[in-house]
Amino acid sequence: MAGAALAALLSLVAVPERAGAAMELVTDPSPVVVELFTSQGCSSCPPADAYLGELAQRRDVLALAFHVDYWNYIGWEDPFSSPEATERQRAYGSLLDLRAIYTPQMVIDGTTHEVGSDRGAVASAIKNAAREPKVPVTLLNDETGFRVRIGAGEPGMRARVWLIEYEPEAATEVKRGENAGKRLVEYNIVQSWRAIGEWDGTAIEIALPPGNAGACAVIVQADPIGPIYGAAAFRMEMQ
């Protein structure tokens, strides 16, 4: 479960055909993708979780929280954690030549990382990433259904297109572990992700499959993991 640079936020009701639904775009056409690797078992993570919530309000940023499972052993099992999130972070650790993975860590556009609570460093990384050219990504809704259109890139570019389902906001009363007694509010919590297509640098359209999560993201990212080439986000509004 890796990621590619095209992020599409999708607040959707569990209706297989999405009949009577309209799309509301909630990001700019090419937002910077920020991935936070976090855990409810980590006492250093709440400030980064709060910062991600602020970033999630910006139209020029697509913020996603991946809850890792390697903190679960200290007395509190994060209900949002998964081994797949840990695997994704380890893949970034290898890509970025890190000696060890850690929380809270923010990975920006799949190319750089910073401590998630270091607002100045993260803001600078987002600003730098925003200067990089992005592949145009358009989300469509017409009589043929819901689709994502990925524009043309440089010859030889190859990426995988991923559909990410996530919960926009959730609160948890933590009973044990380093954050025992705290009520944690977290944002854009990734629940699952799956590949929905491949991109070889030429313009393509891909149908968006039905979903049943509170929100979704579509990202187009170098395969198996690496730079994110483009992003877009939207919500589904039932009419």
TORMAR-204373 format. One record per residue (C-alpha): residue number from 1; y, x, z; residue in one letter; chain. Coordinates in steps of 0.1 Angstrom, whole numbers, plus 5000, padded with zeros to 4 digits. Each point is the difference from the previous one (the first is absolute). Layout:
<rs>
R    k     v     u     w  r  c
R  NUM     Y     X     Z  A  A
...
</rs>
This chain:
<rs>
R    k     v     u     w  r  c
R    1  5000  5000  5000  M  A
R    2  5029  5022  4988  A  A
R    3  5034  4989  4988  G  A
R    4  5021  5002  4968  A  A
R    5  5037  4996  4997  A  A
R    6  5008  4963  4995  L  A
R    7  5006  4980  5030  A  A
R    8  5001  4962  4998  A  A
R    9  5006  4979  5032  L  A
R   10  4984  4966  4998  L  A
R   11  5002  4974  5027  S  A
R   12  4973  4975  4990  L  A
R   13  4982  4970  5012  V  A
R   14  4962  4999  4995  A  A
R   15  5000  4979  4968  V  A
R   16  4977  5015  4974  P  A
R   17  5020  4990  4969  E  A
R   18  5034  5003  5017  R  A
R   19  5009  4966  4985  A  A
R   20  5037  4991  5005  G  A
R   21  5009  5034  5013  A  A
R   22  5031  5020  4991  A  A
R   23  5007  5037  5003  M  A
R   24  5029  5013  5021  E  A
R   25  5007  5036  4993  L  A
R   26  5007  5019  5032  V  A
R   27  5005  5036  4989  T  A
R   28  5019  5018  4973  D  A
R   29  4981  5007  4968  P  A
R   30  4990  5036  5012  S  A
R   31  5000  5002  5038  P  A
R   32  4989  5031  5018  V  A
R   33  4966  4995  5016  V  A
R   34  4998  5010  5037  V  A
R   35  4966  5000  5017  E  A
R   36  4998  5002  5037  L  A
R   37  4968  5012  5016  F  A
R   38  5000  4986  5036  T  A
R   39  4979  4987  5028  S  A
R   40  5005  4977  5030  Q  A
R   41  4982  5026  5020  G  A
R   42  5027  5026  4994  C  A
R   43  5029  5000  5025  S  A
R   44  5022  5018  4974  S  A
R   45  4996  4973  4974  C  A
R   46  5021  4970  5011  P  A
R   47  5033  5017  4990  P  A
R   48  4986  5007  4965  A  A
R   49  4986  4964  4998  D  A
R   50  5035  4987  5008  A  A
R   51  5016  5022  4974  Y  A
R   52  4975  4988  4974  L  A
R   53  5011  4965  5008  G  A
R   54  5036  5010  4992  E  A
R   55  4989  5016  4967  L  A
R   56  4980  4969  4991  A  A
R   57  5033  4981  4998  Q  A
R   58  5014  5022  4973  R  A
R   59  4996  4991  4963  R  A
R   60  4999  5037  4990  D  A
R   61  4969  5007  5022  V  A
R   62  4965  4987  5001  L  A
R   63  4987  5006  5035  A  A
R   64  4963  4998  5009  L  A
R   65  4982  5007  5033  A  A
R   66  4965  5015  4999  F  A
R   67  4984  4998  5035  H  A
R   68  4975  5028  5005  V  A
R   69  4969  4998  5022  D  A
R   70  4998  5035  5016  Y  A
R   71  5020  4989  5031  W  A
R   72  4976  4972  5009  N  A
R   73  4979  5021  5023  Y  A
R   74  5026  5003  5027  I  A
R   75  4996  4964  5013  G  A
R   76  5017  4977  4976  W  A
R   77  4986  4990  4966  E  A
R   78  5028  4993  4976  D  A
R   79  4991  4967  4984  P  A
R   80  5017  5010  4967  F  A
R   81  4983  5034  4998  S  A
R   82  4975  5010  4974  S  A
R   83  4980  5031  4989  P  A
R   84  5014  4995  4965  E  A
R   85  5036  5005  5013  A  A
R   86  4988  5032  5017  T  A
R   87  4983  5011  4968  E  A
R   88  5032  4994  4980  R  A
R   89  5020  5021  5025  Q  A
R   90  4975  5028  4998  R  A
R   91  5002  5000  4962  A  A
R   92  5038  5004  5004  Y  A
R   93  4994  5028  5025  G  A
R   94  4979  5018  4974  S  A
R   95  5025  4993  4972  L  A
R   96  5030  5012  5021  L  A
R   97  4981  5030  5014  D  A
R   98  5003  4990  5036  L  A
R   99  4981  5017  5028  R  A
R  100  4995  4967  5017  A  A
R  101  5008  4963  4997  I  A
R  102  5021  4983  5027  Y  A
R  103  5018  4968  5010  T  A
R  104  5026  4989  4995  P  A
R  105  5002  5014  4964  Q  A
R  106  5019  4986  4971  M  A
R  107  4991  5009  4965  V  A
R  108  5028  4995  4975  I  A
R  109  4991  4991  4964  D  A
R  110  4967  5019  5004  G  A
R  111  5016  5034  4998  T  A
R  112  5016  5009  5033  T  A
R  113  4995  4992  5037  H  A
R  114  5021  4998  5032  E  A
R  115  4995  4991  5036  V  A
R  116  5004  4962  4999  G  A
R  117  5025  4998  5029  S  A
R  118  5023  5027  4985  D  A
R  119  5025  4977  4984  R  A
R  120  5022  5027  4986  G  A
R  121  4971  5018  4983  A  A
R  122  4985  4968  4986  V  A
R  123  5033  4988  4987  A  A
R  124  5006  5033  4983  S  A
R  125  4965  4999  4984  A  A
R  126  5006  4964  4988  I  A
R  127  5033  5010  4985  K  A
R  128  4984  5029  4981  N  A
R  129  4971  4979  4988  A  A
R  130  5024  4973  4987  A  A
R  131  5014  5026  4976  R  A
R  132  4967  5004  4982  E  A
R  133  4994  4980  4968  P  A
R  134  4977  4970  5004  K  A
R  135  4979  4981  4975  V  A
R  136  5014  4965  4995  P  A
R  137  4979  4973  5018  V  A
R  138  5005  4963  4994  T  A
R  139  4984  4970  5017  L  A
R  140  4994  4970  4978  L  A
R  141  4992  4963  5006  N  A
R  142  4996  4977  4970  D  A
R  143  4974  4976  4985  E  A
R  144  4975  5029  4997  T  A
R  145  5001  5006  5038  G  A
R  146  5013  5028  5022  F  A
R  147  5001  5035  4985  R  A
R  148  5014  5034  5005  V  A
R  149  5014  5020  4971  R  A
R  150  5001  5037  5002  I  A
R  151  5023  5018  4976  G  A
R  152  4993  5032  4980  A  A
R  153  5002  5034  5017  G  A
R  154  4996  5036  4989  E  A
R  155  4970  5008  4977  P  A
R  156  4970  5010  5020  G  A
R  157  5009  4982  5032  M  A
R  158  4971  4983  5016  R  A
R  159  4999  4977  5031  A  A
R  160  4981  4973  5017  R  A
R  161  5016  4966  5007  V  A
R  162  4993  4986  5035  W  A
R  163  5005  4966  5015  L  A
R  164  5008  5003  5037  I  A
R  165  4998  4970  5024  E  A
R  166  5020  5002  5032  Y  A
R  167  5015  4980  5029  E  A
R  168  5038  5001  5000  P  A
R  169  5003  4999  5039  E  A
R  170  4978  4997  5030  A  A
R  171  5003  5003  5038  A  A
R  172  4973  5014  5023  T  A
R  173  4997  5001  5037  E  A
R  174  4984  5033  5007  V  A
R  175  4977  5000  5030  K  A
R  176  4987  5036  5003  R  A
R  177  5006  5035  4986  G  A
R  178  5033  5019  4997  E  A
R  179  5020  4968  4993  N  A
R  180  4985  4979  5027  A  A
R  181  5022  4972  5011  G  A
R  182  5022  5001  4969  K  A
R  183  5006  4973  4975  R  A
R  184  5000  5017  4966  L  A
R  185  5017  4984  4970  V  A
R  186  4988  5016  4967  E  A
R  187  5009  4994  4964  Y  A
R  188  4984  5000  4965  N  A
R  189  4965  5007  5015  I  A
R  190  4976  5008  4972  V  A
R  191  4968  4979  5002  Q  A
R  192  4982  5010  4968  S  A
R  193  5005  5017  4966  W  A
R  194  4980  5000  4968  R  A
R  195  5004  5014  4965  A  A
R  196  5010  4975  4973  I  A
R  197  5004  5022  4970  G  A
R  198  5007  5034  4985  E  A
R  199  5032  5013  4984  W  A
R  200  5001  5028  4974  D  A
R  201  5037  5003  4994  G  A
R  202  5002  4972  4974  T  A
R  203  5015  4966  5008  A  A
R  204  4975  4975  5013  I  A
R  205  4997  4966  5016  E  A
R  206  4975  4992  5028  I  A
R  207  4992  4965  5014  A  A
R  208  5005  4997  5037  L  A
R  209  4968  4986  5017  P  A
R  210  5002  4973  5026  P  A
R  211  5005  5010  5036  G  A
R  212  5002  4985  5034  N  A
R  213  5022  5024  5020  A  A
R  214  5035  4995  5014  G  A
R  215  5013  5025  4974  A  A
R  216  4988  5024  4974  C  A
R  217  5011  5033  4983  A  A
R  218  4991  5014  4967  V  A
R  219  5003  5037  4996  I  A
R  220  4994  5024  4971  V  A
R  221  4991  5035  5013  Q  A
R  222  4985  5032  4986  A  A
R  223  4963  4999  5002  D  A
R  224  4983  5006  5024  P  A
R  225  5032  5004  5021  I  A
R  226  5034  5015  4994  G  A
R  227  5034  4991  4987  P  A
R  228  5010  4964  4998  I  A
R  229  5015  4993  4965  Y  A
R  230  5015  4965  5005  G  A
R  231  5002  4970  5023  A  A
R  232  5011  4963  5002  A  A
R  233  4996  4973  5026  A  A
R  234  5001  4963  5003  F  A
R  235  4992  4970  5021  R  A
R  236  4982  4968  4990  M  A
R  237  5018  4968  5009  E  A
R  238  4980  4967  4997  M  A
R  239  5021  4972  4984  Q  A
</rs>
